[in-house]
Amino acid sequence: MTKMSQFERDLLESARQAKNGEFAAIHTPQTNAARKRGRPVGTTKADAKVAVKLRLDPDVLVVLRATGAGWQTRVNKILRERFAL
């Protein structure tokens, strides 16, 4: 018989506790309302990009997506260069 790792022992203990109803979190409307949604404060840049809805011709979109992953970042760079921002 092989020895169990600490992780395996902890996992079995957690399963036992869950089965017995020990340490179970109770979710009430008050606890749910108290939770803050979104990213934690300080984890986003002050000048974060803004999501927009942009309507493009289908053929333009096909060409842009065909350039691969990161096409939206490249479009941002092109617009930045075009308008000298």
Stockholm file with secondary structure:
# STOCKHOLM 1.0

chainA/1-85         MTKMSQFERDLLESARQAKNGEFAAIHTPQTNAARKRGRPVGTTKADAKVAVKLRLDPDVLVVLRATGAGWQTRVNKILRERFAL
#=GR chainA/1-85 SS CCCCCHHHHHHHHHHHHHHHTTTCCCCCHHHHHHSCCSSCTTSSCTTCCCCCCCCCCHHHHHHHHHTCTTHHHHHHHHHHHHTTC
#=GC SS_cons        CCCCCHHHHHHHHHHHHHHHTTTCCCCCHHHHHHSCCSSCTTSSCTTCCCCCCCCCCHHHHHHHHHTCTTHHHHHHHHHHHHTTC
//
